[in-house]
C-alpha cells in the first residue's frame, strides 16, 4: 500500500512537471511525409490527431522518455500510429525512461485504470516479410486501417529478414477503439503485419486494450519481454503464417474482460496455404482471470490452436484460467476433413509440429487433471508422457493480485517447482535459464510498465535470499536477489560466475572479530 501511495505521488508530481515544462505538439498524417526524417523529443508531448502514417521511406525516431497521446475519435476519425511497409520507426526507451503511448485523457497520475479501455486506436507496424495470404504479390491490407487509407495499409512480401526498426521499452495504454467504417475493426495495442526478423522488439507492454494485447499477421519478427495486461480480448493472437520466436512473454487477465490468453491461428483463408504458422516460444507466464471469474470475451480455453497452426512452447507456466462455461488449458482444432477444409491443427500435432515440453499447468476451471483441462482425448496421452515434462503443480508465484494494491509479483517463491526444470534450446535467440516461466529472481516489469507506475506490482525488496558456502562450482548463475556470501568465496581456476541483471545487492555476513 505504501508503494502505491508513493507511486501515485510520484506520478502526480511527474504529471505536473510534464504539463508545465513540456509543450504539446499536435501531429497529423501530413507531418511524416514520404522520405522524411522526423524525431520526437522528450521535452514535448505529442498528440496524434487522426491516423498518422510513417510514410514510404520515412523514418520516425522517438527519444527515451517521450510521451505520445492520441485523440479519442473513432471510426474513420480514430487516432493511431501506423509504420507503413516501407517506413521505419526507432523508438528505443530505457527501463527508467520508457516511451509511452496513451490516450489524450491520461494525465499520467493514475486517473485512468485498467478498466479504461478503447480510448484510441493503437500502434500498427507493417513490414515486407511473408505471410500465407494467397493474394496478389502476397499482400494484404490491415483491417480498419485500410478504410482510412488503403494505399498505406498494405503488408507482406518476400523479405523475411526485413527491418521495420526498433521498438524497445515502450508502454502502450488504453488502446483498441473502433477503426474505419465497419464495427468490430479494433486494432490491438500493438498490431504486427508481415514484420520481418530484422526488426527489434523488446520490453513492450500493452495495457488495457479494448481488443487484443498483441496480434501478429504473418511475418518472422522475434520478440522478448512482452507484457499483455488486462486487455479485453486475447492477450496474444497469432495468424496468417506467423513464424517468429518469443521469450519472456507475460500475460495477466482481468476478471471483468478477457478472451483467450493465446489465440493461435494458422491462416484467415485456406489453411493449406504455406508457409504454415509455427511460432516457437519459451519462458512465458500466462495468468488468466482467476477461478470463478466470468470475463466478457470469447474463449473457453487458455490456449487454442486452430486453422492449421503449429507451435512450440517450452519452459512455461499456464495458470488461473476459467470462464463462464469451461476453463480448459488447451484446445487443438480437430475437423472431420470434409468440404474444402482439409487440414487442421490436429494434423500439425500428429506430425510433430506442435510441441509442449517442460511446462507447468495449474488451476483451471475444467479441473486440475490432464484429462480435464486438455480438451481432446487424442492429446491427453502426450501431456501425460513423462518424456515431455509437462507437470500439474502449483508454481507458487509470489502474488497475482489484479488490483493496484502492490500485490502482483509473478516471480516464483522459494521452493517453487518453477525455479528449476528448464530445457535449454539449441537456438541462439533463446537465453539459457534455470527457471520455468517468464521470471526468475529479476522482476523485469519494474520501472517502465504501467503495471509498476500505477501501483500493481510489489516492491523489489520481496526478494529471495540465498546462502552460499565457500565453494563455487565450475558454472553457476546467481539468478535470485540478494545472494548471501558466507565467508570469502573464490571464483576458482577455470570457473565462470554469471550474475543476472537485477541481482542488485550482494550481502556478506558480518563475522565476529
C-alpha positions as CSV (number, residue, x, y, z in Angstrom):
1,X,0.0,0.0,0.0
2,X,2.9,2.4,0.9
3,X,4.4,1.7,-2.5
4,X,1.1,2.6,-4.3
5,X,0.9,5.8,-2.4
6,X,4.5,6.6,-3.2
7,X,4.0,5.8,-6.9
8,X,0.8,7.9,-7.2
9,X,2.6,10.8,-5.5
10,X,5.5,10.5,-7.9
11,X,3.1,10.2,-10.9
12,X,1.2,13.3,-9.8
13,X,4.5,15.3,-9.4
14,X,5.7,14.0,-12.8
15,X,2.4,14.9,-14.5
16,X,2.6,18.4,-13.1
17,X,6.2,18.8,-14.3
18,X,5.2,17.5,-17.8
19,X,2.3,19.8,-18.1
20,X,4.3,22.8,-17.0
21,X,7.7,22.1,-18.7
22,X,6.7,20.4,-21.9
23,X,4.9,21.7,-25.0
24,X,2.0,19.9,-26.7
25,X,2.6,19.3,-30.4
26,X,-0.3,18.1,-32.5
27,X,0.6,15.5,-35.1
28,X,-1.4,14.8,-38.2
29,X,-0.7,12.5,-41.1
30,X,0.9,15.2,-43.2
31,X,3.7,15.6,-40.6
32,X,5.6,12.4,-41.6
33,X,5.6,12.6,-45.4
34,X,7.4,10.1,-47.7
35,X,11.2,10.2,-47.4
36,X,11.2,12.4,-44.3
37,X,13.4,12.1,-41.2
38,X,11.4,13.0,-38.1
39,X,12.4,13.0,-34.5
40,X,10.1,13.3,-31.5
41,X,11.9,14.5,-28.4
42,X,11.2,14.0,-24.7
43,X,10.8,17.7,-24.0
44,X,7.5,17.7,-25.8
45,X,4.2,15.7,-25.5
46,X,2.9,14.7,-29.0
47,X,-0.8,14.4,-29.7
48,X,-1.9,12.2,-32.6
49,X,-4.9,13.7,-34.4
50,X,-6.3,11.0,-36.6
51,X,-4.4,8.1,-38.1
52,X,-0.8,9.1,-38.6
53,X,1.3,7.1,-41.1
54,X,5.1,6.9,-41.2
55,X,5.1,7.1,-44.9
56,X,7.2,5.3,-47.5
57,X,11.0,5.7,-46.9
58,X,10.2,7.9,-43.9
59,X,12.0,7.3,-40.6
60,X,10.5,8.2,-37.2
61,X,12.8,8.4,-34.2
62,X,11.4,8.7,-30.7
63,X,13.7,9.7,-27.8
64,X,13.6,7.8,-24.5
65,X,11.1,9.3,-22.1
66,X,8.8,10.7,-24.8
67,X,5.0,10.7,-24.2
68,X,2.7,10.3,-27.2
69,X,-1.0,10.8,-26.6
70,X,-3.9,10.3,-29.0
71,X,-7.3,11.9,-29.5
72,X,-10.3,9.8,-28.8
73,X,-12.1,9.9,-32.2
74,X,-13.4,6.6,-33.6
75,X,-14.3,5.1,-36.9
76,X,-12.6,7.0,-39.7
77,X,-11.6,9.7,-37.2
78,X,-9.7,7.2,-35.0
79,X,-6.2,8.2,-33.9
80,X,-3.2,5.9,-34.0
81,X,0.3,5.4,-35.4
82,X,1.0,3.2,-38.4
83,X,4.5,2.4,-39.6
84,X,4.0,1.6,-43.3
85,X,5.6,-1.2,-45.2
86,X,8.4,1.0,-46.5
87,X,8.7,3.2,-43.4
88,X,10.7,2.6,-40.2
89,X,10.5,3.5,-36.5
90,X,13.3,3.8,-34.0
91,X,11.6,4.0,-30.6
92,X,14.1,3.0,-28.0
93,X,13.3,3.9,-24.4
94,X,15.1,2.7,-21.3
95,X,13.9,1.0,-18.1
96,X,13.7,4.3,-16.3
97,X,12.7,6.4,-19.3
98,X,10.2,4.4,-21.3
99,X,8.3,5.7,-24.3
100,X,4.6,5.9,-23.5
101,X,1.7,5.8,-26.0
102,X,-1.6,6.6,-24.3
103,X,-5.0,8.4,-24.5
104,X,-5.4,12.2,-24.5
105,X,-7.3,12.0,-21.2
106,X,-4.5,10.2,-19.4
107,X,-2.9,12.6,-17.0
108,X,-0.2,10.1,-16.2
109,X,-1.1,10.4,-12.5
110,X,-3.3,7.3,-12.1
111,X,-6.5,9.0,-13.2
112,X,-7.0,6.1,-15.7
113,X,-7.1,2.4,-14.6
114,X,-7.1,-0.9,-16.3
115,X,-10.9,-0.6,-16.8
116,X,-10.4,2.4,-19.1
117,X,-10.1,0.6,-22.4
118,X,-10.7,1.6,-26.0
119,X,-9.8,5.3,-25.8
120,X,-7.8,5.5,-29.0
121,X,-6.6,3.2,-31.9
122,X,-3.2,1.8,-31.2
123,X,0.2,1.2,-32.9
124,X,0.5,-0.7,-36.1
125,X,3.8,-1.9,-37.6
126,X,3.8,-3.2,-41.2
127,X,6.6,-4.9,-43.0
128,X,7.8,-6.9,-46.0
129,X,8.0,-10.4,-44.6
130,X,6.0,-13.3,-46.0
131,X,2.5,-14.4,-44.9
132,X,0.3,-17.2,-46.1
133,X,-2.2,-14.9,-47.7
134,X,-2.8,-16.1,-51.3
135,X,-3.4,-12.6,-52.7
136,X,-1.7,-10.6,-55.4
137,X,2.0,-10.4,-54.5
138,X,1.2,-11.9,-51.1
139,X,0.0,-8.5,-49.9
140,X,-3.0,-7.7,-47.7
141,X,-4.3,-4.5,-46.1
142,X,-4.8,-4.1,-42.3
143,X,-8.4,-4.3,-41.3
144,X,-9.9,-1.0,-40.4
145,X,-6.8,1.0,-41.3
146,X,-7.5,0.2,-45.0
147,X,-10.8,2.0,-44.7
148,X,-9.0,5.2,-43.6
149,X,-6.1,5.0,-46.2
150,X,-5.9,1.7,-48.2
151,X,-2.7,2.7,-50.1
152,X,-0.8,2.9,-46.8
153,X,-2.3,-0.2,-45.1
154,X,-0.5,-3.0,-47.1
155,X,1.8,-5.6,-45.5
156,X,3.6,-8.7,-46.6
157,X,6.1,-9.7,-49.3
158,X,9.1,-12.0,-49.6
159,X,11.8,-10.3,-47.4
160,X,11.7,-12.3,-44.2
161,X,14.7,-10.5,-42.8
162,X,13.3,-7.1,-43.4
163,X,13.6,-4.5,-40.6
164,X,10.8,-2.1,-39.6
165,X,13.2,-0.6,-37.0
166,X,13.5,-0.8,-33.2
167,X,10.7,-0.9,-30.6
168,X,12.1,-1.2,-27.1
169,X,10.9,-0.1,-23.6
170,X,7.6,1.0,-24.9
171,X,4.3,1.1,-23.0
172,X,1.0,1.2,-25.0
173,X,-2.0,2.1,-22.8
174,X,-5.8,2.2,-23.2
175,X,-6.0,1.4,-26.9
176,X,-8.5,-0.6,-29.0
177,X,-11.1,1.9,-30.2
178,X,-13.1,1.0,-33.3
179,X,-11.2,2.0,-36.5
180,X,-12.6,2.5,-40.0
181,X,-16.1,2.1,-41.4
182,X,-17.1,-1.3,-40.0
183,X,-18.0,-2.2,-36.4
184,X,-15.5,-4.6,-34.8
185,X,-12.5,-3.2,-36.6
186,X,-10.5,-2.7,-33.5
187,X,-6.7,-2.7,-33.7
188,X,-4.6,-4.1,-30.9
189,X,-2.2,-2.4,-28.5
190,X,0.5,-3.5,-31.0
191,X,-0.5,-4.9,-34.4
192,X,2.3,-6.5,-36.5
193,X,1.6,-7.2,-40.1
194,X,4.3,-9.0,-42.1
195,X,7.1,-7.7,-39.9
196,X,10.5,-9.2,-40.6
197,X,13.2,-10.7,-38.3
198,X,15.4,-7.7,-38.7
199,X,13.1,-5.7,-36.5
200,X,13.9,-5.5,-32.8
201,X,11.0,-5.8,-30.4
202,X,11.9,-6.0,-26.7
203,X,10.3,-4.8,-23.5
204,X,6.9,-3.8,-24.9
205,X,3.7,-3.5,-22.8
206,X,0.1,-3.5,-24.0
207,X,-2.1,-2.3,-21.0
208,X,-5.9,-2.1,-21.0
209,X,-6.6,-2.5,-24.7
210,X,-10.3,-3.0,-25.8
211,X,-9.2,-5.7,-28.1
212,X,-6.1,-8.0,-28.1
213,X,-2.9,-7.0,-26.4
214,X,-0.7,-8.1,-29.4
215,X,-1.5,-9.6,-32.7
216,X,0.7,-10.9,-35.5
217,X,-0.4,-11.3,-39.1
218,X,2.3,-13.4,-40.6
219,X,5.9,-12.4,-40.6
220,X,9.0,-13.6,-38.8
221,X,9.7,-11.0,-36.2
222,X,11.1,-12.2,-32.9
223,X,10.2,-10.6,-29.5
224,X,11.4,-10.7,-25.9
225,X,9.9,-9.3,-22.7
226,X,6.3,-8.6,-23.7
227,X,3.6,-7.7,-21.3
228,X,-0.1,-8.1,-22.1
229,X,-2.1,-6.8,-19.1
230,X,-5.9,-6.5,-18.5
231,X,-6.9,-6.4,-22.2
232,X,-10.5,-7.1,-23.3
233,X,-9.9,-9.9,-25.8
234,X,-6.9,-12.2,-26.3
235,X,-3.6,-11.4,-24.6
236,X,-1.6,-12.8,-27.6
237,X,-3.1,-13.5,-31.1
238,X,-1.1,-15.1,-34.0
239,X,-2.3,-15.6,-37.5
240,X,-1.5,-15.8,-41.3
241,X,1.6,-17.9,-41.1
242,X,3.4,-16.2,-38.2
243,X,6.8,-17.9,-37.6
244,X,8.6,-15.7,-35.1
245,X,10.3,-16.6,-31.8
246,X,9.5,-15.3,-28.4
247,X,10.9,-15.4,-24.9
248,X,9.8,-13.9,-21.6
249,X,6.1,-13.2,-22.5
250,X,3.9,-12.3,-19.6
251,X,0.1,-12.0,-19.6
252,X,-2.4,-11.3,-16.8
253,X,-6.1,-11.0,-17.4
254,X,-8.7,-9.0,-15.5
255,X,-11.9,-10.7,-14.0
256,X,-14.2,-8.4,-16.0
257,X,-13.0,-8.8,-19.6
258,X,-10.7,-11.1,-21.5
259,X,-10.7,-13.8,-24.1
260,X,-8.1,-16.5,-24.5
261,X,-4.6,-15.8,-23.2
262,X,-3.3,-17.1,-26.5
263,X,-5.4,-17.5,-29.7
264,X,-3.1,-19.1,-32.3
265,X,-4.5,-19.4,-35.8
266,X,-2.7,-20.6,-38.9
267,X,-4.5,-18.7,-41.6
268,X,-7.5,-16.5,-42.3
269,X,-8.3,-18.2,-45.6
270,X,-7.5,-21.7,-46.8
271,X,-5.4,-23.4,-44.2
272,X,-3.3,-25.4,-46.5
273,X,-1.5,-22.4,-48.0
274,X,2.1,-22.1,-46.9
275,X,4.1,-21.0,-45.0
276,X,2.4,-22.7,-42.1
277,X,2.2,-20.7,-38.9
278,X,4.8,-22.1,-36.4
279,X,5.9,-19.7,-33.6
280,X,8.5,-21.0,-31.1
281,X,8.1,-19.7,-27.5
282,X,10.0,-20.2,-24.3
283,X,9.7,-18.9,-20.7
284,X,6.2,-17.5,-20.9
285,X,3.9,-16.9,-17.9
286,X,0.2,-16.8,-18.7
287,X,-2.1,-15.9,-15.9
288,X,-5.9,-16.0,-16.6
289,X,-8.6,-14.0,-14.9
290,X,-8.8,-16.4,-12.0
291,X,-11.0,-19.3,-10.9
292,X,-14.6,-18.2,-10.6
293,X,-14.1,-15.2,-12.9
294,X,-16.5,-14.9,-15.8
295,X,-14.9,-12.3,-18.1
296,X,-16.8,-10.9,-21.1
297,X,-14.9,-12.2,-24.2
298,X,-14.6,-15.2,-26.5
299,X,-12.8,-18.3,-25.4
300,X,-13.3,-21.4,-23.3
301,X,-9.5,-22.2,-23.1
302,X,-6.3,-20.6,-22.1
303,X,-4.7,-21.6,-25.4
304,X,-6.4,-22.5,-28.6
305,X,-4.6,-23.9,-31.6
306,X,-6.6,-23.9,-34.9
307,X,-6.6,-23.2,-38.6
308,X,-3.7,-25.5,-39.2
309,X,-1.2,-23.7,-36.9
310,X,1.8,-25.4,-35.4
311,X,3.6,-24.1,-32.3
312,X,6.3,-24.9,-29.7
313,X,6.1,-24.0,-26.0
314,X,8.9,-24.7,-23.6
315,X,9.7,-23.8,-20.0
316,X,6.4,-22.0,-19.4
317,X,3.7,-21.5,-16.8
318,X,-0.1,-21.6,-17.6
319,X,-2.3,-20.9,-14.7
320,X,-5.5,-19.4,-13.3
321,X,-7.8,-19.8,-16.3
322,X,-11.6,-20.1,-16.0
323,X,-14.6,-18.8,-18.0
324,X,-18.3,-19.0,-17.8
325,X,-18.6,-22.4,-19.4
326,X,-15.5,-24.5,-19.1
327,X,-12.0,-23.1,-18.5
328,X,-9.7,-25.5,-20.4
329,X,-6.0,-25.2,-20.5
330,X,-5.7,-26.2,-24.2
331,X,-7.8,-27.0,-27.2
332,X,-6.4,-28.3,-30.6
333,X,-8.7,-27.9,-33.6
334,X,-9.9,-31.2,-35.0
335,X,-12.1,-31.2,-38.1
336,X,-13.6,-34.0,-40.0
337,X,-11.8,-33.4,-43.3
338,X,-15.0,-32.7,-45.2
339,X,-15.6,-30.0,-47.8
340,X,-12.9,-27.6,-48.7
341,X,-11.2,-27.5,-45.3
342,X,-8.8,-30.5,-45.4
343,X,-6.1,-29.6,-42.9
344,X,-6.2,-28.7,-39.2
345,X,-4.0,-28.3,-36.1
346,X,-4.5,-31.9,-35.1
347,X,-2.6,-32.9,-38.2
348,X,0.2,-30.5,-37.2
349,X,0.1,-32.1,-33.8
350,X,0.3,-35.6,-35.1
351,X,3.2,-34.7,-37.4
352,X,5.2,-33.3,-34.5
353,X,4.8,-29.6,-35.3
354,X,3.0,-28.9,-32.0
355,X,5.3,-29.4,-29.0
356,X,4.8,-28.6,-25.3
357,X,7.7,-29.5,-23.1
358,X,9.0,-28.6,-19.6
359,X,5.8,-26.6,-18.7
360,X,3.8,-26.2,-15.6
361,X,0.0,-26.2,-15.7
362,X,-2.2,-25.3,-12.7
363,X,-5.7,-24.2,-11.6
364,X,-8.2,-24.4,-14.5
365,X,-11.9,-24.2,-14.3
366,X,-12.3,-27.6,-16.0
367,X,-10.2,-29.2,-13.3
368,X,-6.6,-29.9,-12.5
369,X,-6.2,-33.3,-14.1
370,X,-4.8,-33.6,-17.6
371,X,-7.9,-35.4,-18.7
372,X,-9.9,-32.4,-17.6
373,X,-8.0,-29.3,-18.8
374,X,-6.7,-30.8,-22.0
375,X,-9.8,-30.8,-24.1
376,X,-9.3,-33.6,-26.6
377,X,-8.6,-37.1,-25.6
378,X,-6.2,-37.6,-28.6
379,X,-3.8,-35.1,-27.0
380,X,-4.1,-36.2,-23.3
381,X,-1.6,-39.0,-23.5
382,X,1.0,-36.6,-24.9
383,X,0.7,-34.4,-21.8
384,X,0.8,-37.4,-19.5
385,X,4.0,-38.7,-21.1
386,X,6.8,-38.0,-18.6
387,X,9.2,-37.6,-21.5
388,X,7.6,-34.3,-22.4
389,X,7.9,-32.9,-18.8
390,X,4.5,-31.3,-18.5
391,X,3.6,-31.2,-14.8
392,X,0.5,-30.2,-12.9
393,X,1.8,-28.3,-10.0
394,X,1.4,-25.1,-8.1
395,X,4.0,-22.7,-9.5
396,X,3.9,-20.8,-6.2
397,X,4.0,-17.3,-7.7
398,X,4.6,-14.5,-5.1
399,X,1.4,-12.7,-5.9
400,X,-1.2,-12.5,-8.6
401,X,-3.4,-9.6,-7.5
402,X,-5.2,-7.8,-10.3
403,X,-5.8,-4.6,-8.3
404,X,-3.4,-1.7,-7.9
405,X,-2.5,-2.7,-4.3
406,X,1.1,-3.7,-4.8
407,X,0.1,-7.4,-4.7
408,X,1.3,-8.5,-8.2
409,X,4.6,-10.3,-8.3
410,X,4.8,-13.1,-10.9
411,X,8.2,-14.4,-9.7
412,X,8.3,-17.9,-8.1
413,X,8.7,-18.2,-4.4
414,X,11.4,-20.1,-2.6
415,X,10.7,-23.8,-3.1
416,X,8.6,-23.3,-6.2
417,X,8.9,-26.1,-8.9
418,X,9.3,-23.2,-11.4
419,X,12.8,-22.4,-10.1
420,X,14.3,-25.5,-11.9
421,X,13.5,-27.9,-14.6
422,X,14.0,-25.8,-17.7
423,X,15.1,-27.1,-21.1
424,X,17.8,-25.2,-22.9
425,X,17.1,-24.7,-26.6
426,X,19.7,-25.0,-29.3
427,X,18.9,-21.7,-30.8
428,X,21.0,-18.5,-30.2
429,X,17.9,-16.4,-29.9
430,X,16.9,-18.0,-26.6
431,X,18.7,-17.2,-23.4
432,X,19.5,-20.2,-21.3
433,X,17.7,-20.1,-18.0
434,X,17.5,-22.4,-14.9
435,X,13.9,-21.5,-14.3
436,X,10.5,-22.1,-15.9
437,X,8.2,-19.1,-16.7
438,X,9.0,-15.5,-17.6
439,X,10.7,-14.6,-14.3
440,X,13.5,-15.9,-12.2
441,X,14.7,-13.6,-9.4
442,X,14.7,-10.5,-11.5
443,X,11.3,-8.7,-11.9
444,X,11.9,-7.0,-15.2
445,X,8.5,-5.4,-15.1
446,X,9.7,-2.8,-12.7
447,X,10.3,0.8,-13.7
448,X,9.0,1.0,-17.2
449,X,5.5,-0.5,-17.2
450,X,2.1,0.9,-16.4
451,X,1.8,-2.1,-14.0
452,X,4.6,-0.7,-11.9
453,X,3.8,3.0,-12.3
454,X,0.2,2.6,-11.3
455,X,0.9,0.5,-8.2
456,X,0.0,-3.1,-9.3
457,X,3.5,-4.5,-8.6
458,X,5.0,-5.4,-5.3
459,X,8.3,-3.8,-4.2
460,X,11.5,-5.4,-5.4
461,X,12.6,-5.8,-1.8
462,X,10.4,-9.0,-1.7
463,X,13.5,-10.9,-2.9
464,X,14.9,-14.4,-2.5
465,X,17.9,-14.7,-0.3
466,X,20.3,-17.5,-0.9
467,X,23.1,-18.7,1.4
468,X,26.2,-19.9,-0.3
469,X,29.1,-21.9,1.1
470,X,32.7,-21.1,0.2
471,X,32.7,-23.2,-2.9
472,X,31.6,-22.2,-6.4
473,X,31.1,-24.9,-9.0
474,X,32.5,-24.7,-12.5
475,X,29.5,-22.8,-13.7
476,X,26.8,-21.1,-11.5
477,X,24.2,-18.4,-12.2
478,X,23.2,-16.1,-9.4
479,X,19.6,-15.8,-10.6
480,X,17.8,-14.6,-7.4
481,X,18.0,-11.4,-5.5
482,X,20.3,-10.8,-2.5
483,X,22.7,-13.8,-2.5
484,X,24.3,-14.1,0.9
485,X,28.0,-14.7,1.0
486,X,29.2,-16.7,4.0
487,X,33.0,-16.2,4.2
488,X,35.4,-15.5,1.4
489,X,34.1,-17.0,-1.8
490,X,36.6,-17.7,-4.6
491,X,35.8,-18.0,-8.3
492,X,38.3,-20.7,-8.8
493,X,40.5,-21.6,-11.7
494,X,38.6,-22.1,-15.0
495,X,35.3,-21.3,-13.1
496,X,32.7,-18.9,-14.6
497,X,30.3,-16.9,-12.4
498,X,27.4,-15.2,-14.1
499,X,25.3,-12.6,-12.3
500,X,22.0,-11.8,-13.9
501,X,20.7,-8.2,-14.4
502,X,18.6,-7.2,-11.5
503,X,20.8,-9.0,-8.9
504,X,21.2,-5.6,-7.2
505,X,22.8,-6.3,-3.8
506,X,25.3,-8.9,-2.7
507,X,25.4,-9.0,1.1
508,X,28.1,-10.6,3.3
509,X,27.7,-12.0,6.7
510,X,29.3,-9.9,9.5
511,X,31.8,-12.2,11.4
512,X,32.9,-11.6,15.0
513,X,36.4,-10.4,15.4
